[in-house]
Amino acid sequence: MERNQMHTQVANTRKSLFDQGYLDDQFIQLEELQDSSNPNFVEEVVTLYYRDSARFLSNLDQALEKRPLDFSKLDNLMHQFKGSSTSIGAKKVKTECTHFRNYCSARNAEGCKRTFQNVKKEYTTLRKKLEAYFQMSRQVGPVETACQAR
Amino acid sequence: MSIEYHEEDVPHVLAVDDNLIDRKLVEKLLKTSSCRVTTAENGLRALEYLGLKENQQQNHFNGKGTKVNMIITDYCMPGMTGYELLQKIKESSVLKDVPVVIMSSENIPNRINECLEKGAERFMLKPLKLSDVLKLRHQLIKCSTL
């Protein structure tokens, strides 16, 4: 009985990540690539994302300190980071990245700085939520996500 | 359903992308679509692998002696873009018939036309879906020797 409850909890947690807009369809694409030969694929990719993208964020932090701002460089850095974020289905992070790039095009320094804070906030929030979700998932064992409604 | 493949029946794809996450993803998508995958992190490495780097002797097989049935490459890469890589491949008498697919996160009609006119088989928007890659594999890759 308890096991079923735990499974339901995991399913609900997963569903809420989509309902609240943290994740999009691309995350489901990752889940579809997970199988018995690669049972932790999603978590591996997400872990790799957080490890790899940290340098983009610190480069962006540094670039935002420069005067005057090099909008072209900022845009290039963000393009990379946005790409990775899109690839794991990080919906809110991706949205903030788009805002940032729009401010770069408009050469709006304040906009860039403000949005970058949002990017970092969403990035960190998602990390916590995904870590909790993966931990929960591991405790209950494999969950069949293919049959679940979003 | 499992399919038995002999070594020579499995299409070999060279995937080129400077983004680590995307490289991992495209590799998984291709493997899940029953392809053998070699990845390269930029155009130069790809050319090296293909045996097309300047001063490399051009032969039918690349340096490792393994044939490539398809090349899939990101457009935006530092140093050499996917377009430039496509150009080099199409200029090669040995490799010009290998299908090249360009991927990009940006939907820019000029860019797409430019690549298709240069001989890219297809232009695909990132992130790639498994269904797209499966379709690609069935439509494009001929397992017979070139």
Contacts between the chains, C-beta under 8 A, distances in Angstrom:
chain1	res1	chain2	res2	distance
A	26	B	127	5.3
A	29	B	127	6.9
A	29	B	129	5.8
A	29	B	130	6.3
A	30	B	25	7.8
A	32	B	130	5.7
A	33	B	25	7.9
A	33	B	28	5.1
A	33	B	29	6.9
A	33	B	32	5.8
A	33	B	130	6.6
A	35	B	32	7.9
A	38	B	28	7.5
A	41	B	28	6.9
A	45	B	21	6.7
A	45	B	24	6.4
A	45	B	25	7.0
A	48	B	20	6.8
A	48	B	21	6.3
A	48	B	24	6.4
A	49	B	21	5.4
A	52	B	20	4.8
A	52	B	21	6.3
A	53	B	21	7.9
A	79	B	76	7.1
A	79	B	105	7.8
A	80	B	19	6.4
A	82	B	105	7.5
A	83	B	19	5.4
A	83	B	21	7.7
A	83	B	22	6.5
A	83	B	105	5.3
A	83	B	126	7.1
A	84	B	19	6.1
A	84	B	20	7.7
A	84	B	21	4.4
A	84	B	22	7.3
A	86	B	105	6.5
A	86	B	126	7.3
A	86	B	127	5.8
A	87	B	19	7.6
A	87	B	21	4.9
A	87	B	22	5.5
A	87	B	25	5.7
A	87	B	126	7.2
A	87	B	127	4.9
A	88	B	21	6.7
